[in-house]
Amino acid sequence: MALPGLAVLLILICCSMTTDHAISDPDPPIKNLRIDPERKRLVWDQHGNVSEIGCYVNSKILRKATKNPYCTLGDLSCEVKNYTVKVMKGQPFSDWILYPKQGNPRAAADNLTCRVHDVDQLSCSWAVGEEAPADVQYQFYLKQSVETWQCPKYTQNQQGVNVQCHFDSISLQPQRQAQFRFLVNGTSGDSEIPCRVMIHRLQEIEILAAPNITKKWCNENDSFMEWEVRSLFTEDIKYELEIQKGTDLAYKEETELKSLRLRNPGPYTVKVKAMDSLFFGRRPPGQWSAPQHLDCGGKNASFPFWLVYLLAPLGALLLVGLVFLCRRWPVVQKLFPRVPHVKDPVGDSFQNERMVGDGLGPRAGEPGGVSGGPGAGVGGSMNLMQPGASFFRPGGGRAAGPGWARSFAAVEDGKAWRT
């Protein structure tokens, strides 16, 4: 009884194979089933009157094709999968292929990792497969939607095999929410090399750069520090601070601000690290800034030098304004009165003695003197008639001679005249 049952089962299997697969039909409705990796399509050549075809991936329905001889697949994985098409209306028929081509999975690139770093640089690295042939070579591609970027710069191991790719700038692709495919293909003259793929958003693999400290100052009562972080792909950033005051143990705190203010700080040291507040825990940690040490309690406490650049022009303007006001208003004359002409005691005394009293000319009876009446020889008024004329005394006496000449010279040198 067992043998007839087994025979029936074998007949059913054979019938199923001849019904479902293209080999049983000499003129099948679907021929040349293939994968178009550039357009990410499952494509075939269609013959006869077929109204509806279903596309399956690993026996799971993907979508239906009614008019066009293809199904869109989306992202293609490097994992080998079964892609199948079935006629859903009309005579039953199906065909299938495996993609990518079967090869030794242990020959594919191993341990693929990628990181965005230093704002706009991308680096990816991988290891040679454990069972890769001696002539294996790897190529890296960055893909997004229908765009593909080949690796511009490789790093090779001692055997000359590409094991790292570096993009100097990826600022042309700053899509924050788009998914990118990081693909490593392998080639060899001896065998098929399976590919290796990784799918991520750039934001998820970014290592945030160390914050740049832009301002810092402190005194005995207050301390202030400010920083900034650049990123093309991350918007929601928070910061982790590591603070150590004096000899106390360091402690950490988080903030969404780009600044730190401490009251009565004393000497302390602080480091700052940026973190993505959305993907925190699922992405690599950011880089710490260099330790910033501030001694806020001594004579050498930091001073906000930016205040110097602000106050210097204001001081210059104030000085110019004061000078203008002093020259404009008479208050300067009251504050700074003019110094009077200083009298020369020797010169002025000499002129007075010559011009007034007994010093004016020789007396009567002296050499060069002429007696001229009761007032002769007594100092009094004099009249200057013309240059070279004689001087007359009040009593009608006339004085002439060297003494009067000297008096005239003294008067003219002193620029003073008496009448």
Secondary structure as UniProt FT lines:
FT   HELIX           2..20
FT   HELIX           22..24
FT   STRAND          30..36
FT   TURN            37..40
FT   STRAND          41..46
FT   STRAND          53..57
FT   TURN            58..59
FT   STRAND          60..65
FT   STRAND          70..72
FT   STRAND          81..87
FT   STRAND          94..99
FT   HELIX           105..107
FT   STRAND          110..117
FT   TURN            118..120
FT   STRAND          121..127
FT   TURN            130..131
FT   TURN            134..135
FT   STRAND          137..144
FT   TURN            145..146
FT   STRAND          147..150
FT   STRAND          154..156
FT   TURN            158..159
FT   STRAND          162..167
FT   TURN            171..172
FT   STRAND          179..187
FT   STRAND          193..201
FT   HELIX           202..205
FT   STRAND          212..218
FT   STRAND          222..228
FT   STRAND          237..245
FT   TURN            246..247
FT   STRAND          251..255
FT   STRAND          259..263
FT   STRAND          268..276
FT   TURN            277..281
FT   STRAND          292..294
FT   TURN            299..300
FT   HELIX           306..328
FT   HELIX           331..335
FT   HELIX           345..355
FT   HELIX           357..359
FT   TURN            364..365
FT   TURN            367..368
FT   TURN            374..377
FT   TURN            387..388
FT   STRAND          391..392
FT   TURN            394..395
FT   STRAND          398..399
FT   HELIX           402..414
//
